Amino acid sequence: MPKVRYYGSMKKLYSIFGILFVWSTAVFGSPVAEHVRAEQRTTLSILGTTDVHGNIWGFSYEDDRETTNSGFARIASYVDSVRTENPHTIVLDNGDTYQGTIMTDDLYNKQDLPHPVTAAMNTIGYTAMTLGNHEFNFGKQLVDRIVRDAQFAVLAANLHLADGSHYTDAATIVNVGGINVGIIGLTNPDAPRWDGEKVDPFKFDAVGPAARKAIDQIKDNVDVLVVTAHVGLFPEYDEEYGSDGANAILALCPEIDILLLGHAHIMLNQTTGKTLVGAVPNGGRYVVRFDLTIDGNKKIVDRSLSIVDMQAYEPSVAIRAHPLIKEAHERTRNFISGGSFDSESSSEGGIFGIASVNFQPENEIRGIPQGKIVDSAVVDLINTVQLLNSGADVSAAALFQDNSDIKAGPINYGTVFNIYKFDNTLYTVEVTGAELKAFMEWSAEHYNQWKPGDISISFNEDVPGYRYDMFAGVDYEIDLSKPSGERIINVQYEGKPLEDEQKLILAVNNYRYSSGLKAFNLVSGTRNWESPNSIRDMLVAYIKEKGTLTPEVDNNWRIVGIDLESPYREEIINKVNAEELDIPYNAALNIEELKAAGIIQ
């Protein structure tokens, strides 16, 4: 019958195709099996933190209050929620993690004690951490402790010892849900600019070539490539070669699936080629979440990036109840209020002085720090202490935070931390008058040039406030009608014009010496003295000796070359202060522009 013959003919064909199928499967793999695998799906969640800066509890020690949206305790709660949702979760940190609070900087970073930051990260269950530049602020001893005590990989592919050997791992490979994930860490190669001799045991390489080398070493053994780099997207100093910017990584390594950035304290959510690129601001306020959907053939079929605000999460009980973390938190608060700390500390705590009144002048315009527009008592205090301790002729100091102040009432270590946030030591260096003026010009780049119609002073968004120094020991004027490089005028030392060839001793902190004076070739001399203690400790000792502290301002500098007067000025400033207009921080209020915008009729 035709049906039987048909079947018989097909049976022979099936036999032939069967033999071919078996042969092709042996040689090429089963297309059916490959299709089945392609239908399988695994979602991999990779959570990234960066620039947490020692914020474990979610607490501001300098003013003794809880925060509402930051810290490892909230990060822990978020991580737990994601792991409940997806067991295939990896948690990574991108550095600048161990510096930034009184707890870390003044109590735990300088002594070989079990570290509360390490305890928090071990408890959360981090997979890996990349060293940031601030991990080197306290020398090799702190980095050694981090590597020794971490129950996670500590990475830095571009960090070597003097003999060329890797100091720590360049990369780690972890298997999650059957997927091999390669994680490469890159630290910031500019650390020597900021920490000088503290990083002498290390050699730092450019991030791009180091990433390329590390990828080539692991790429055949991984299904997903993740890079965590403690740099910004764009070069910070090396604009010509990009050795300190992530764009060089992207250009040399287009196969990267995920790139976590940091250091710049900015929000970043973008895709470059196939690479998801994410970054978040500091303090543990946000987490970057990367989600990859991967099929059974280990191909990424979907990818996404989101930025998650920690304000929605309550602090983790597991973190806050951890014996070491709880003890560290209580010790820090007690150190500030009562002055005792069980282990020896280089600093003194408790209440050690009284401020008669607030030190900083009131801001005329909301969000515009009056202490950068006129000479003020906070920076004058810092410079006075630096001059007394160093014996220098001239001193330079910055208002690190626009809202730094010494408020009327009791002064404790939190007060000092508020006006001097970094654990800097003090250097002196011999400079000529010409070099000092060049340094002053470099500093004054923080201001925008005044133009006719401006009724406020604004600040250059490319020059952060912590880079702006104010000077004591000389009298000077800053002419903001002039462009950068031509603003410092009428510089006098001891009542006489400062001559270019005249030699003076300048006091600056170690960071400014390395990252400013030397990095930009502003001075030819080298450091001739370093303080045995921190500038914060000097401030504590000075205030303790004084007892009652009264603001003193010598008004040795002023801004000139501007005319802020206008019949509309009061009206416009009132609108800013009433939050009807944006804060004019990086662009001045300009009458003609306000008229063109219809704000002034």
ZAMAR-541178 format. One record per residue (C-alpha): residue number from 1; residue in three letters; x, y, z. Coordinates in nm, 3 decimals. Layout:
residues N
     i    aa        c1        c2        c3
   NUM   ALA         X         Y         Z
...
END
This chain:
residues 601
     i    aa        c1        c2        c3
     1   MET     0.000     0.000     0.000
     2   PRO     0.121     0.350    -0.074
     3   LYS     0.105     0.435     0.296
     4   VAL     0.322     0.136     0.382
     5   ARG     0.566     0.207     0.102
     6   TYR     0.577     0.568     0.204
     7   TYR     0.651     0.469     0.554
     8   GLY     0.913     0.221     0.442
     9   SER     1.087     0.476     0.223
    10   MET     1.087     0.730     0.507
    11   LYS     1.221     0.468     0.744
    12   LYS     1.526     0.425     0.521
    13   LEU     1.565     0.801     0.502
    14   TYR     1.534     0.830     0.880
    15   SER     1.806     0.565     0.913
    16   ILE     2.036     0.761     0.684
    17   PHE     1.957     1.091     0.856
    18   GLY     2.002     0.923     1.191
    19   ILE     2.353     0.817     1.100
    20   LEU     2.428     1.169     0.972
    21   PHE     2.274     1.325     1.286
    22   VAL     2.488     1.108     1.514
    23   TRP     2.797     1.194     1.310
    24   SER     2.718     1.570     1.301
    25   THR     2.640     1.571     1.673
    26   ALA     2.972     1.411     1.747
    27   VAL     3.152     1.663     1.530
    28   PHE     2.950     1.984     1.574
    29   GLY     2.729     1.930     1.879
    30   SER     2.355     1.876     1.876
    31   PRO     2.160     2.165     1.724
    32   VAL     1.860     2.043     1.922
    33   ALA     2.063     2.046     2.246
    34   GLU     2.201     2.388     2.160
    35   HIS     1.849     2.517     2.103
    36   VAL     1.739     2.370     2.433
    37   ARG     2.031     2.536     2.610
    38   ALA     1.954     2.865     2.439
    39   GLU     1.608     2.854     2.593
    40   GLN     1.751     2.821     2.944
    41   ARG     1.788     3.145     3.137
    42   THR     1.992     3.252     3.440
    43   THR     1.980     3.605     3.577
    44   LEU     2.298     3.728     3.738
    45   SER     2.271     4.035     3.966
    46   ILE     2.589     4.229     4.037
    47   LEU     2.564     4.498     4.304
    48   GLY     2.831     4.768     4.319
    49   THR     2.923     5.014     4.593
    50   THR     3.190     5.281     4.576
    51   ASP     3.327     5.567     4.786
    52   VAL     3.140     5.466     5.101
    53   HIS     3.413     5.652     5.296
    54   GLY     3.392     5.466     5.626
    55   ASN     3.017     5.516     5.671
    56   ILE     2.912     5.191     5.839
    57   TRP     2.631     5.285     6.076
    58   GLY     2.464     5.560     5.878
    59   PHE     2.574     5.826     6.123
    60   SER     2.732     6.171     6.112
    61   TYR     2.974     6.168     6.407
    62   GLU     3.074     6.531     6.370
    63   ASP     2.723     6.647     6.461
    64   ASP     2.609     6.333     6.647
    65   ARG     2.307     6.243     6.438
    66   GLU     2.168     5.953     6.237
    67   THR     2.154     5.985     5.860
    68   THR     1.848     5.874     5.667
    69   ASN     1.988     5.738     5.343
    70   SER     2.345     5.612     5.374
    71   GLY     2.592     5.362     5.516
    72   PHE     2.678     4.994     5.502
    73   ALA     2.390     4.907     5.738
    74   ARG     2.135     5.013     5.475
    75   ILE     2.340     4.857     5.197
    76   ALA     2.327     4.528     5.389
    77   SER     1.947     4.540     5.402
    78   TYR     1.930     4.606     5.029
    79   VAL     2.174     4.323     4.952
    80   ASP     1.964     4.083     5.161
    81   SER     1.651     4.181     4.967
    82   VAL     1.822     4.120     4.632
    83   ARG     1.964     3.785     4.743
    84   THR     1.615     3.679     4.850
    85   GLU     1.492     3.772     4.504
    86   ASN     1.789     3.624     4.319
    87   PRO     2.039     3.384     4.480
    88   HIS     2.276     3.443     4.187
    89   THR     2.402     3.773     4.330
    90   ILE     2.754     3.915     4.354
    91   VAL     2.846     4.218     4.568
    92   LEU     3.148     4.432     4.475
    93   ASP     3.309     4.744     4.623
    94   ASN     3.514     4.993     4.427
    95   GLY     3.728     5.154     4.697
    96   ASP     3.765     5.467     4.908
    97   THR     3.597     5.256     5.171
    98   TYR     3.819     5.280     5.481
    99   GLN     3.861     5.658     5.508
   100   GLY     3.620     5.939     5.582
   101   THR     3.480     5.926     5.936
   102   ILE     3.614     5.995     6.283
   103   MET     3.571     5.625     6.357
   104   THR     3.795     5.518     6.069
   105   ASP     4.046     5.801     6.044
   106   ASP     4.114     5.879     6.407
   107   LEU     4.047     5.555     6.592
   108   TYR     4.088     5.248     6.371
   109   ASN     4.308     5.329     6.071
   110   LYS     4.618     5.411     6.276
   111   GLN     4.617     5.107     6.505
   112   ASP     4.637     4.735     6.442
   113   LEU     4.287     4.662     6.570
   114   PRO     4.015     4.450     6.408
   115   HIS     3.860     4.698     6.165
   116   PRO     3.484     4.767     6.175
   117   VAL     3.471     4.835     5.799
   118   THR     3.617     4.492     5.727
   119   ALA     3.369     4.341     5.975
   120   ALA     3.079     4.508     5.792
   121   MET     3.194     4.392     5.449
   122   ASN     3.262     4.039     5.571
   123   THR     2.915     4.028     5.727
   124   ILE     2.746     4.152     5.410
   125   GLY     2.939     3.892     5.213
   126   TYR     3.124     4.097     4.956
   127   THR     3.282     3.900     4.673
   128   ALA     3.561     4.147     4.598
   129   MET     3.688     4.498     4.667
   130   THR     3.913     4.722     4.460
   131   LEU     4.155     4.948     4.645
   132   GLY     4.079     5.319     4.616
   133   ASN     4.332     5.600     4.651
   134   HIS     4.216     5.683     5.006
   135   GLU     4.305     5.332     5.122
   136   PHE     4.668     5.451     5.087
   137   ASN     4.623     5.762     5.306
   138   PHE     4.752     5.577     5.610
   139   GLY     5.043     5.399     5.442
   140   LYS     5.107     5.036     5.361
   141   GLN     5.020     4.920     5.713
   142   LEU     4.648     4.986     5.661
   143   VAL     4.641     4.823     5.318
   144   ASP     4.822     4.520     5.464
   145   ARG     4.551     4.491     5.732
   146   ILE     4.273     4.514     5.475
   147   VAL     4.424     4.234     5.265
   148   ARG     4.499     4.023     5.574
   149   ASP     4.154     4.038     5.733
   150   ALA     3.920     4.052     5.432
   151   GLN     3.711     3.743     5.362
   152   PHE     3.678     3.868     5.005
   153   ALA     3.923     3.928     4.723
   154   VAL     4.114     4.258     4.740
   155   LEU     4.204     4.360     4.385
   156   ALA     4.441     4.600     4.209
   157   ALA     4.567     4.483     3.869
   158   ASN     4.774     4.798     3.819
   159   LEU     4.949     4.790     4.158
   160   HIS     5.296     4.641     4.201
   161   LEU     5.573     4.631     4.454
   162   ALA     5.918     4.769     4.379
   163   ASP     6.038     4.432     4.244
   164   GLY     5.755     4.427     3.989
   165   SER     5.549     4.160     4.163
   166   HIS     5.176     4.207     4.220
   167   TYR     5.100     4.332     4.568
   168   THR     4.756     4.174     4.566
   169   ASP     4.540     3.989     4.315
   170   ALA     4.474     4.143     3.976
   171   ALA     4.152     3.948     3.930
   172   THR     3.930     3.681     4.075
   173   ILE     3.699     3.431     3.904
   174   VAL     3.381     3.318     4.079
   175   ASN     3.123     3.064     3.963
   176   VAL     2.766     3.176     4.019
   177   GLY     2.485     2.955     3.896
   178   GLY     2.722     2.775     3.663
   179   ILE     2.850     3.102     3.515
   180   ASN     3.217     3.193     3.548
   181   VAL     3.243     3.563     3.630
   182   GLY     3.583     3.728     3.596
   183   ILE     3.630     4.036     3.817
   184   ILE     3.925     4.271     3.760
   185   GLY     4.011     4.560     3.992
   186   LEU     4.206     4.876     3.905
   187   THR     4.316     5.131     4.164
   188   ASN     4.374     5.499     4.096
   189   PRO     4.723     5.556     3.951
   190   ASP     4.731     5.914     4.083
   191   ALA     4.775     5.801     4.446
   192   PRO     5.142     5.917     4.452
   193   ARG     5.024     6.271     4.374
   194   TRP     4.822     6.275     4.693
   195   ASP     5.009     6.055     4.935
   196   GLY     5.374     6.101     4.838
   197   GLU     5.609     5.894     5.049
   198   LYS     5.325     5.689     5.195
   199   VAL     5.304     5.498     4.869
   200   ASP     5.677     5.463     4.808
   201   PRO     5.656     5.081     4.844
   202   PHE     5.420     5.070     4.544
   203   LYS     5.426     5.126     4.171
   204   PHE     5.104     5.231     3.996
   205   ASP     5.035     5.162     3.627
   206   ALA     4.794     5.317     3.378
   207   VAL     4.446     5.169     3.403
   208   GLY     4.385     5.097     3.032
   209   PRO     4.687     4.875     2.955
   210   ALA     4.658     4.705     3.295
   211   ALA     4.296     4.616     3.223
   212   ARG     4.390     4.483     2.880
   213   LYS     4.664     4.263     3.026
   214   ALA     4.442     4.124     3.303
   215   ILE     4.160     4.047     3.060
   216   ASP     4.393     3.862     2.825
   217   GLN     4.504     3.644     3.116
   218   ILE     4.153     3.535     3.222
   219   LYS     3.923     3.579     2.921
   220   ASP     3.939     3.214     2.808
   221   ASN     3.816     3.097     3.149
   222   VAL     3.522     3.331     3.202
   223   ASP     3.174     3.383     3.062
   224   VAL     3.123     3.736     3.198
   225   LEU     3.382     4.013     3.233
   226   VAL     3.346     4.268     3.513
   227   VAL     3.590     4.553     3.578
   228   THR     3.581     4.776     3.886
   229   ALA     3.804     5.081     3.842
   230   HIS     3.854     5.353     4.102
   231   VAL     3.871     5.633     3.847
   232   GLY     3.626     5.865     3.678
   233   LEU     3.517     5.831     3.318
   234   PHE     3.747     6.109     3.202
   235   PRO     4.115     6.161     3.291
   236   GLU     4.177     6.368     3.601
   237   TYR     4.535     6.473     3.528
   238   ASP     4.672     6.279     3.231
   239   GLU     4.449     6.422     2.961
   240   GLU     4.693     6.339     2.681
   241   TYR     4.728     5.966     2.750
   242   GLY     4.427     5.897     2.971
   243   SER     4.620     5.681     3.216
   244   ASP     4.380     5.776     3.497
   245   GLY     4.047     5.774     3.312
   246   ALA     3.804     5.494     3.229
   247   ASN     3.762     5.600     2.867
   248   ALA     4.101     5.439     2.805
   249   ILE     3.969     5.113     2.952
   250   LEU     3.666     5.120     2.725
   251   ALA     3.878     5.196     2.418
   252   LEU     4.121     4.910     2.482
   253   CYS     3.873     4.656     2.621
   254   PRO     3.541     4.667     2.434
   255   GLU     3.456     4.312     2.545
   256   ILE     3.393     4.419     2.907
   257   ASP     3.034     4.345     3.008
   258   ILE     3.020     4.558     3.325
   259   LEU     3.235     4.856     3.428
   260   LEU     3.190     4.998     3.779
   261   LEU     3.354     5.339     3.828
   262   GLY     3.406     5.562     4.133
   263   HIS     3.631     5.834     4.274
   264   ALA     3.445     6.125     4.110
   265   HIS     3.140     6.100     4.342
   266   ILE     2.895     6.132     4.052
   267   MET     2.595     5.940     3.920
   268   LEU     2.663     5.753     3.596
   269   ASN     2.432     5.518     3.404
   270   GLN     2.528     5.458     3.044
   271   THR     2.604     5.191     2.787
   272   THR     2.918     5.215     2.573
   273   GLY     2.918     4.951     2.302
   274   LYS     2.803     4.645     2.492
   275   THR     2.948     4.764     2.824
   276   LEU     2.720     4.876     3.105
   277   VAL     2.896     5.164     3.285
   278   GLY     2.778     5.271     3.630
   279   ALA     2.888     5.494     3.919
   280   VAL     2.726     5.655     4.223
   281   PRO     2.805     5.939     4.468
   282   ASN     2.974     5.888     4.804
   283   GLY     2.868     5.778     5.150
   284   GLY     2.679     5.462     5.062
   285   ARG     2.373     5.659     4.955
   286   TYR     2.323     5.455     4.637
   287   VAL     2.406     5.112     4.496
   288   VAL     2.463     5.034     4.129
   289   ARG     2.269     4.725     4.022
   290   PHE     2.364     4.538     3.706
   291   ASP     2.140     4.252     3.585
   292   LEU     2.254     4.011     3.313
   293   THR     2.029     3.744     3.164
   294   ILE     2.242     3.455     3.037
   295   ASP     2.125     3.155     2.835
   296   GLY     2.241     2.796     2.863
   297   ASN     2.507     2.856     2.598
   298   LYS     2.660     3.122     2.828
   299   LYS     2.549     3.405     2.600
   300   ILE     2.423     3.731     2.748
   301   VAL     2.077     3.785     2.601
   302   ASP     1.968     4.083     2.808
   303   ARG     2.141     4.341     3.029
   304   SER     2.028     4.634     3.241
   305   LEU     2.163     4.888     3.489
   306   SER     1.979     5.074     3.763
   307   ILE     2.076     5.310     4.044
   308   VAL     1.910     5.223     4.376
   309   ASP     1.857     5.484     4.651
   310   MET     1.927     5.349     5.001
   311   GLN     1.678     5.586     5.161
   312   ALA     1.408     5.323     5.114
   313   TYR     1.592     5.067     5.331
   314   GLU     1.612     5.040     5.708
   315   PRO     1.955     4.978     5.864
   316   SER     2.042     4.610     5.901
   317   VAL     2.009     4.469     6.251
   318   ALA     2.286     4.220     6.172
   319   ILE     2.530     4.502     6.097
   320   ARG     2.436     4.725     6.390
   321   ALA     2.429     4.434     6.635
   322   HIS     2.767     4.299     6.523
   323   PRO     2.981     4.313     6.840
   324   LEU     3.279     4.481     6.677
   325   ILE     3.070     4.734     6.483
   326   LYS     2.847     4.818     6.777
   327   GLU     3.152     4.864     7.001
   328   ALA     3.327     5.082     6.742
   329   HIS     3.019     5.302     6.705
   330   GLU     2.982     5.348     7.081
   331   ARG     3.354     5.408     7.127
   332   THR     3.351     5.676     6.860
   333   ARG     3.058     5.863     7.011
   334   ASN     3.215     5.833     7.356
   335   PHE     3.548     5.954     7.220
   336   ILE     3.380     6.268     7.088
   337   SER     3.167     6.342     7.390
   338   GLY     3.373     6.203     7.676
   339   GLY     3.721     6.162     7.540
   340   SER     3.794     5.804     7.637
   341   PHE     3.901     5.527     7.401
   342   ASP     4.031     5.197     7.534
   343   SER     4.324     5.180     7.291
   344   GLU     4.592     5.445     7.266
   345   SER     4.501     5.721     7.023
   346   SER     4.702     6.009     6.885
   347   SER     4.408     6.243     6.929
   348   GLU     4.220     6.381     7.225
   349   GLY     3.845     6.358     7.254
   350   GLY     3.575     6.499     7.476
   351   ILE     3.476     6.863     7.511
   352   PHE     3.791     7.071     7.519
   353   GLY     3.679     7.424     7.440
   354   ILE     3.396     7.672     7.405
   355   ALA     3.317     7.888     7.100
   356   SER     3.187     8.229     7.204
   357   VAL     2.983     8.274     6.883
   358   ASN     2.946     8.114     6.540
   359   PHE     3.264     8.151     6.338
   360   GLN     3.137     8.164     5.981
   361   PRO     2.949     8.470     5.852
   362   GLU     2.589     8.419     5.742
   363   ASN     2.545     8.348     5.371
   364   GLU     2.389     8.642     5.191
   365   ILE     2.273     8.411     4.911
   366   ARG     2.138     8.062     4.977
   367   GLY     2.402     7.801     4.898
   368   ILE     2.683     8.050     4.829
   369   PRO     2.945     8.018     5.107
   370   GLN     3.023     8.362     5.243
   371   GLY     3.349     8.219     5.377
   372   LYS     3.481     8.200     5.021
   373   ILE     3.377     8.551     4.930
   374   VAL     3.530     8.729     5.229
   375   ASP     3.806     8.640     5.472
   376   SER     3.657     8.446     5.763
   377   ALA     3.747     8.308     6.103
   378   VAL     3.748     7.932     6.025
   379   VAL     4.025     7.942     5.764
   380   ASP     4.212     8.209     5.962
   381   LEU     4.210     7.971     6.260
   382   ILE     4.353     7.686     6.053
   383   ASN     4.621     7.908     5.905
   384   THR     4.710     8.052     6.247
   385   VAL     4.761     7.702     6.386
   386   GLN     4.968     7.599     6.084
   387   LEU     5.193     7.903     6.119
   388   LEU     5.239     7.850     6.494
   389   ASN     5.329     7.482     6.455
   390   SER     5.556     7.518     6.153
   391   GLY     5.726     7.852     6.210
   392   ALA     5.659     7.928     5.842
   393   ASP     5.624     8.276     5.692
   394   VAL     5.312     8.201     5.488
   395   SER     5.036     7.942     5.521
   396   ALA     4.768     7.808     5.287
   397   ALA     4.447     7.628     5.389
   398   ALA     4.112     7.538     5.234
   399   LEU     3.753     7.541     5.346
   400   PHE     3.703     7.174     5.258
   401   GLN     3.324     7.190     5.293
   402   ASP     3.118     7.496     5.210
   403   ASN     2.918     7.459     5.531
   404   SER     3.214     7.407     5.765
   405   ASP     3.170     7.611     6.080
   406   ILE     3.246     7.628     6.449
   407   LYS     2.912     7.687     6.614
   408   ALA     2.870     7.876     6.939
   409   GLY     2.894     7.642     7.236
   410   PRO     3.099     7.336     7.334
   411   ILE     3.381     7.227     7.102
   412   ASN     3.462     6.857     7.068
   413   TYR     3.648     6.644     6.817
   414   GLY     3.343     6.638     6.594
   415   THR     3.366     7.017     6.567
   416   VAL     3.727     6.994     6.450
   417   PHE     3.645     6.713     6.206
   418   ASN     3.374     6.934     6.059
   419   ILE     3.620     7.211     5.971
   420   TYR     3.910     6.979     5.881
   421   LYS     3.776     6.657     5.728
   422   PHE     4.105     6.498     5.618
   423   ASP     4.382     6.342     5.822
   424   ASN     4.656     6.558     5.670
   425   THR     4.997     6.632     5.814
   426   LEU     5.171     6.968     5.771
   427   TYR     5.469     7.031     5.541
   428   THR     5.694     7.330     5.488
   429   VAL     5.873     7.417     5.167
   430   GLU     6.086     7.712     5.060
   431   VAL     5.928     7.915     4.780
   432   THR     6.013     8.229     4.587
   433   GLY     5.772     8.519     4.564
   434   ALA     5.705     8.426     4.201
   435   GLU     5.625     8.066     4.299
   436   LEU     5.392     8.174     4.575
   437   LYS     5.204     8.401     4.336
   438   ALA     5.178     8.115     4.085
   439   PHE     5.032     7.894     4.358
   440   MET     4.786     8.169     4.451
   441   GLU     4.680     8.206     4.086
   442   TRP     4.630     7.830     4.058
   443   SER     4.411     7.840     4.367
   444   ALA     4.206     8.137     4.246
   445   GLU     4.096     7.936     3.941
   446   HIS     3.813     7.823     4.170
   447   TYR     3.625     8.144     4.088
   448   ASN     3.446     8.222     3.764
   449   GLN     3.542     8.546     3.593
   450   TRP     3.305     8.832     3.671
   451   LYS     3.127     8.987     3.374
   452   PRO     2.915     9.303     3.351
   453   GLY     2.565     9.242     3.481
   454   ASP     2.671     8.976     3.734
   455   ILE     2.524     9.048     4.077
   456   SER     2.679     8.745     4.247
   457   ILE     3.011     8.562     4.261
   458   SER     3.013     8.205     4.130
   459   PHE     3.254     7.914     4.122
   460   ASN     3.425     7.718     3.847
   461   GLU     3.262     7.374     3.830
   462   ASP     3.592     7.221     3.710
   463   VAL     3.783     7.335     4.020
   464   PRO     3.638     7.178     4.337
   465   GLY     3.623     7.376     4.659
   466   TYR     3.875     7.158     4.842
   467   ARG     4.132     7.277     4.585
   468   TYR     4.085     7.643     4.675
   469   ASP     4.333     7.770     4.935
   470   MET     4.323     8.099     5.120
   471   PHE     4.653     8.241     5.239
   472   ALA     4.784     8.393     5.562
   473   GLY     5.109     8.581     5.617
   474   VAL     5.064     8.792     5.304
   475   ASP     4.811     9.058     5.206
   476   TYR     4.661     9.028     4.857
   477   GLU     4.370     9.100     4.627
   478   ILE     4.189     8.876     4.378
   479   ASP     4.074     9.066     4.069
   480   LEU     3.782     8.866     3.928
   481   SER     3.747     9.093     3.628
   482   LYS     4.057     8.915     3.500
   483   PRO     4.084     8.563     3.353
   484   SER     4.255     8.280     3.540
   485   GLY     4.629     8.336     3.573
   486   GLU     4.602     8.714     3.599
   487   ARG     4.398     8.763     3.916
   488   ILE     4.640     8.790     4.207
   489   ILE     4.745     9.152     4.256
   490   ASN     4.903     9.377     4.520
   491   VAL     5.070     9.095     4.713
   492   GLN     5.252     9.231     5.017
   493   TYR     5.467     9.063     5.280
   494   GLU     5.531     9.249     5.605
   495   GLY     5.387     9.567     5.455
   496   LYS     5.607     9.567     5.143
   497   PRO     5.543     9.442     4.789
   498   LEU     5.647     9.077     4.757
   499   GLU     5.937     9.052     4.515
   500   ASP     5.951     8.764     4.269
   501   GLU     6.297     8.655     4.387
   502   GLN     6.219     8.691     4.757
   503   LYS     6.231     8.361     4.950
   504   LEU     5.972     8.252     5.205
   505   ILE     5.883     7.937     5.398
   506   LEU     5.537     7.812     5.306
   507   ALA     5.323     7.579     5.521
   508   VAL     5.079     7.350     5.338
   509   ASN     4.924     7.013     5.410
   510   ASN     5.081     6.701     5.261
   511   TYR     4.797     6.656     5.010
   512   ARG     4.834     7.007     4.869
   513   TYR     5.210     6.969     4.848
   514   SER     5.185     6.652     4.639
   515   SER     4.870     6.714     4.434
   516   GLY     4.916     7.086     4.379
   517   LEU     5.264     7.225     4.425
   518   LYS     5.449     6.925     4.283
   519   ALA     5.192     6.779     4.047
   520   PHE     5.159     7.113     3.867
   521   ASN     5.526     7.216     3.899
   522   LEU     5.434     7.525     4.094
   523   VAL     5.743     7.516     4.315
   524   SER     6.096     7.386     4.261
   525   GLY     6.187     7.334     4.627
   526   THR     6.123     7.016     4.820
   527   ARG     5.965     6.954     5.157
   528   ASN     6.202     7.045     5.441
   529   TRP     5.979     6.957     5.740
   530   GLU     5.680     6.737     5.821
   531   SER     5.475     6.756     6.136
   532   PRO     5.481     6.451     6.365
   533   ASN     5.105     6.478     6.416
   534   SER     4.800     6.567     6.209
   535   ILE     4.668     6.918     6.152
   536   ARG     4.350     6.810     6.330
   537   ASP     4.556     6.722     6.638
   538   MET     4.722     7.065     6.621
   539   LEU     4.382     7.232     6.614
   540   VAL     4.267     7.030     6.914
   541   ALA     4.577     7.127     7.113
   542   TYR     4.540     7.496     7.023
   543   ILE     4.170     7.510     7.119
   544   LYS     4.236     7.320     7.440
   545   GLU     4.502     7.573     7.537
   546   LYS     4.274     7.868     7.457
   547   GLY     3.971     7.729     7.638
   548   THR     3.730     7.986     7.504
   549   LEU     3.765     8.051     7.132
   550   THR     3.663     8.383     6.979
   551   PRO     3.657     8.442     6.600
   552   GLU     3.952     8.641     6.472
   553   VAL     3.969     8.771     6.116
   554   ASP     4.263     8.972     5.985
   555   ASN     4.100     9.059     5.649
   556   ASN     4.432     9.014     5.469
   557   TRP     4.264     8.943     5.135
   558   ARG     3.965     9.067     4.939
   559   ILE     3.797     9.028     4.602
   560   VAL     3.814     9.329     4.368
   561   GLY     3.732     9.409     4.005
   562   ILE     3.360     9.348     4.044
   563   ASP     3.045     9.557     4.068
   564   LEU     2.755     9.363     4.216
   565   GLU     2.522     9.659     4.256
   566   SER     2.187     9.671     4.079
   567   PRO     1.840     9.805     4.162
   568   TYR     1.715     9.449     4.106
   569   ARG     1.970     9.279     4.330
   570   GLU     1.766     9.256     4.650
   571   GLU     1.462     9.128     4.462
   572   ILE     1.661     8.855     4.284
   573   ILE     1.847     8.744     4.597
   574   ASN     1.516     8.720     4.783
   575   LYS     1.388     8.489     4.507
   576   VAL     1.695     8.266     4.544
   577   ASN     1.661     8.259     4.922
   578   ALA     1.290     8.176     4.890
   579   GLU     1.386     7.886     4.659
   580   GLU     1.208     8.045     4.365
   581   LEU     1.536     8.051     4.171
   582   ASP     1.817     7.794     4.162
   583   ILE     2.132     7.848     4.365
   584   PRO     2.373     8.043     4.139
   585   TYR     2.677     7.832     4.236
   586   ASN     2.845     7.763     3.900
   587   ALA     2.687     8.050     3.707
   588   ALA     2.636     8.399     3.847
   589   LEU     2.307     8.580     3.865
   590   ASN     2.327     8.815     3.567
   591   ILE     2.078     9.098     3.519
   592   GLU     2.078     9.082     3.138
   593   GLU     2.030     8.706     3.137
   594   LEU     1.750     8.733     3.394
   595   LYS     1.578     8.994     3.177
   596   ALA     1.613     8.774     2.869
   597   ALA     1.459     8.484     3.065
   598   GLY     1.163     8.703     3.165
   599   ILE     1.244     8.684     3.536
   600   ILE     1.303     9.059     3.548
   601   GLN     1.034     9.265     3.373
END
